[in-house]
Amino acid sequence: MRWSKTLESITKRNKPATKIDMEALKLDVEAHPDAYLKERAQRLQVSHNCVWLALKRLNVTYKKTLNHPKADQEKHSVFCER
């Protein structure tokens, strides 16, 4: 019945991090940019979900690219033609 009383949308609350030190996480990201969440969680002694949420707060994202930076496009095209 609560939904019928308030029809406006409820926004997410802006809660600060309580279990993880955000400065330590920033330093860890700079020191180990390719580390997995599980590795970061072990170093910081928190859960991997806590690390994931904290990285989301810091706007730290890694996106995979379709073209590898070390790949040679000419060799790839020759291989595909064969």
N, C-alpha and C positions, 0 to 999 in steps of 0.2 A: 504493500500500500504506500510505501514511501515515494515510489516513482510518480504516483498521481498527485502528490502534494507539490513537488518541485519539478517543473517541466523544462527548466533551463539546464544546459549541460554543465556538468561538474568538471572543472579543470584539474589537472594534476597538480599536486602540491610540490613546492620547491623545497625539498628537505635536504639539508647539507649532509655530507658523508660523515658517518659516525665511527665506522669500523676501520676505515682505511685512511692513511695519511696521504693526502693528495700531492703534497710536495715530494714525498718519497716515490709516489707513482710517476710523477713527471721525470724525476731523475732516472728511474728504472726504464722508462720509455726511451730516454736519450741514450742510456748506456746499452740497452738491449732492444733495438728497434724491431727485430724479427722474432722476438720471443712469443711463445704461445701463452694463452691466458692461464693455463694450468701452471706453467713455469713461473709466471709473475705472481700467481696466488701463493705458491710455495715460498717464494722469496719474501713476500710481504705478510705471510701467515694469515691469509684470509681465504674465502671461497672464490672460485673462479667467477661465479655470478657477481660477486661484489666488485671484482676487478672489471668485469664487463660493464657494469653500470657506471663505475667511476670513469672509465675511458669514454663512455658515452657523454658523461658530464663535461669532460675535457675536450670533446669534439675531436678525438683521436680516432681516425679511421684509416684502414688500409684497403685499397681496392686492387684487385688483380687486373692486369692488363692483358689484352689478347696478343700483343706483340712483345716478345721478350726483348729487353734492351740490348742483349749481347747477340741476338739472332741476326744472321745475315739474310736479308730479304732475297737477294739474287740466288743464293744457294737453295733457299727454300722453293723458289719458283722453278728452278731447274729440277729439283727433286719431284715436285708435283707434276711436272710435264712428263717425266719418265713414267 
